[in-house]
Amino acid sequence: MITGDDFGLSRTINEAIEAYHRAGALHQASLMVAEGHVDYAAEIARRNPGLRTGLHLTLCHGRATETSALTDEHGRFTGSPALAGLRYAFDWRLHEPLRLEIRRQFERFVALGFPPTYWDGHTHLHLHPLILHLTLPIAQEFGFKFTRVMREPGPVALIPWIFQRLSSIAIPALQRARIGYADRVFGLRATGRMTESAFQEAVRCANGLTEIYFHPGAESSPPDPQRIVDLLQA
């Protein structure tokens, strides 16, 4: 599965996702339902019915559906995933606003006309233990069956280790809830710099059900869509 993240964040990203999909180089896109270009993203998805669209749950470094204790006066979350994660973990007063925000994002996704497919998280904050605990019953209620866990092989490094540890903690709960996930996911180590060589290495290391995600329209040296198609067909 080739996924484009941050669908709805900007016109440039939306158009890049459509271009990659039409070239056969992208299968699905993760939608930020509270961002300013979400309606255009939904329009793109409607005219490309083969593009599977999922929810990109956003709880930091983005816009909320409503202003609340989670946001500033403009409805924006804190920009730091680490700071957001610590606030959510240690301030019990945020737990109910967080649950309500998660629900509103799922509701808005469905209200846009999308069927329940999969969800993941902006900056992978959906793997935060509290967020996962709050999200699972909501995702099940709406019929979602798949999410993203971070299991990317490679040399030991702090950020990949943190997310692999969070994924290991999440997996038993996902299994109990009968939520599926890929065997391997590539994109974390090359975030913002998914070059052709990084993509080629991900394809080479693919094993079982594999997801490769990147950020069309926001990468510094993005792979050419036709090269992605060639690598997938090789």
Sequence and secondary structure as in RCSB ss.txt:
>XXXX:A:sequence
MITGDDFGLSRTINEAIEAYHRAGALHQASLMVAEGHVDYAAEIARRNPGLRTGLHLTLCHGRATETSALTDEHG
RFTGSPALAGLRYAFDWRLHEPLRLEIRRQFERFVALGFPPTYWDGHTHLHLHPLILHLTLPIAQEFGFKFTRVM
REPGPVALIPWIFQRLSSIAIPALQRARIGYADRVFGLRATGRMTESAFQEAVRCANGLTEIYFHPGAESSPPDP
QRIVDLLQA
>XXXX:A:secstr
 EEEEEETS HHHHHHHHHHHHTTS  EEEE TTSTTHHHHHHHHHH TTSEEEEEE SSSSB SS  TTS TTS
B  S HHHHHHHHHH GGGHHHHHHHHHHHHHHHHHTT    EEEEGGGGGGSHHHHHHHHHHHHHHT  EE   
   SS  HHHHHHHHHHHHHHHHHHHTT B  SEEE STTTT   HHHHHHHHHH  SSEEEEE TTT SS   H
HHHHHHHH 
